[in-house]
Amino acid sequence: EEKEEDVLRDLRLFLRNIVETLLVERRFKIFSKPVDIEEVPDYMMVIKKPMDLSTLLTNIDEHTYSTIREFLADADLIWKNALEYNPDSDPLDRHIRHRASALKDRIQTFIRDGLGEDFINLCEEIKKSR
Ligand SMILES: Cc1noc(C)c1-c1cc(NS(=O)(=O)c2ccccc2)cc(C(=O)O)c1
């Protein structure tokens, strides 16, 4: 019978695969690293909790996430922050919002296609039992 630690390791393997796949996609390059405060000085005044793909990967390796829901809370921050910080109608804002929406879709597709409902619930049960 699969031990709880095996389930959590499977979760980490699955999440790591998602993030590593996103990291090689060129259109998501600007989401690969934290927004550079030198480049974008007022970023921290607007965005409460910055997030990026390399930070997600570090979190996974540090066993930060024990459920899909916890991972998605951080993963969704990447595109939500981009939409929030870049709301204007100018071409640059539109371009980054388009990539943010593409990132949102890719993450949802990975989760929907990659996991059965039972695995998602199993992780939640393990978390509740701790
Ligand atoms: C992300 C983000 N959220 O708000 C904004 C604005 C961006 C964003 C930030 C940057 N420049 S950066 O130095 O912070 C960086 C470069 C490469 C990888 C990660 C960050 C460039 C662009 C761009 O569209 O080219 C967009």
The ligand as an SDF file (V2000), in Angstrom:
LIG
                    3D

 26 28  0  0  0  0  0  0  0  0999 V2000
    7.0530   39.4830  -15.3400 C   0  0  0  0  0  0  0  0  0  0  0  0
    6.6530   40.9260  -15.2000 C   0  0  0  0  0  0  0  0  0  0  0  0
    5.6200   41.3100  -14.4410 N   0  0  0  0  0  0  0  0  0  0  0  0
    5.5030   42.6640  -14.5520 O   0  0  0  0  0  0  0  0  0  0  0  0
    6.4720   43.0840  -15.3700 C   0  0  0  0  0  0  0  0  0  0  0  0
    6.6360   44.5060  -15.7640 C   0  0  0  0  0  0  0  0  0  0  0  0
    7.2240   42.0270  -15.7950 C   0  0  0  0  0  0  0  0  0  0  0  0
    8.3420   42.0680  -16.7030 C   0  0  0  0  0  0  0  0  0  0  0  0
    9.6310   42.2440  -16.2030 C   0  0  0  0  0  0  0  0  0  0  0  0
   10.6820   42.3360  -17.1410 C   0  0  0  0  0  0  0  0  0  0  0  0
   11.9920   42.5700  -16.7760 N   0  0  0  0  0  0  0  0  0  0  0  0
   12.7630   41.7710  -15.5800 S   0  0  0  0  0  0  0  0  0  0  0  0
   14.1080   42.2690  -15.5210 O   0  0  0  0  0  0  0  0  0  0  0  0
   12.0020   41.9360  -14.3470 O   0  0  0  0  0  0  0  0  0  0  0  0
   12.8000   40.1130  -15.9970 C   0  0  0  0  0  0  0  0  0  0  0  0
   13.4840   39.7210  -17.1440 C   0  0  0  0  0  0  0  0  0  0  0  0
   13.5650   38.3740  -17.4530 C   0  0  0  0  0  0  0  0  0  0  0  0
   12.9800   37.4250  -16.6170 C   0  0  0  0  0  0  0  0  0  0  0  0
   12.2850   37.8450  -15.4840 C   0  0  0  0  0  0  0  0  0  0  0  0
   12.1810   39.1870  -15.1670 C   0  0  0  0  0  0  0  0  0  0  0  0
   10.4660   42.1970  -18.5000 C   0  0  0  0  0  0  0  0  0  0  0  0
    9.1600   41.9980  -18.9430 C   0  0  0  0  0  0  0  0  0  0  0  0
    8.9220   41.8570  -20.4110 C   0  0  0  0  0  0  0  0  0  0  0  0
    7.7210   41.8080  -20.7950 O   0  0  0  0  0  0  0  0  0  0  0  0
    9.9110   41.7770  -21.1650 O   0  0  0  0  0  0  0  0  0  0  0  0
    8.0880   41.9390  -18.0590 C   0  0  0  0  0  0  0  0  0  0  0  0
  1  2  1  0
  2  3  2  0
  2  7  1  0
  3  4  1  0
  4  5  1  0
  5  6  1  0
  5  7  2  0
  7  8  1  0
  8  9  1  0
  8 26  2  0
  9 10  2  0
 10 11  1  0
 10 21  1  0
 11 12  1  0
 12 13  2  0
 12 14  2  0
 12 15  1  0
 15 16  1  0
 15 20  2  0
 16 17  2  0
 17 18  1  0
 18 19  2  0
 19 20  1  0
 21 22  2  0
 22 23  1  0
 22 26  1  0
 23 24  2  0
 23 25  1  0
M  END
$$$$
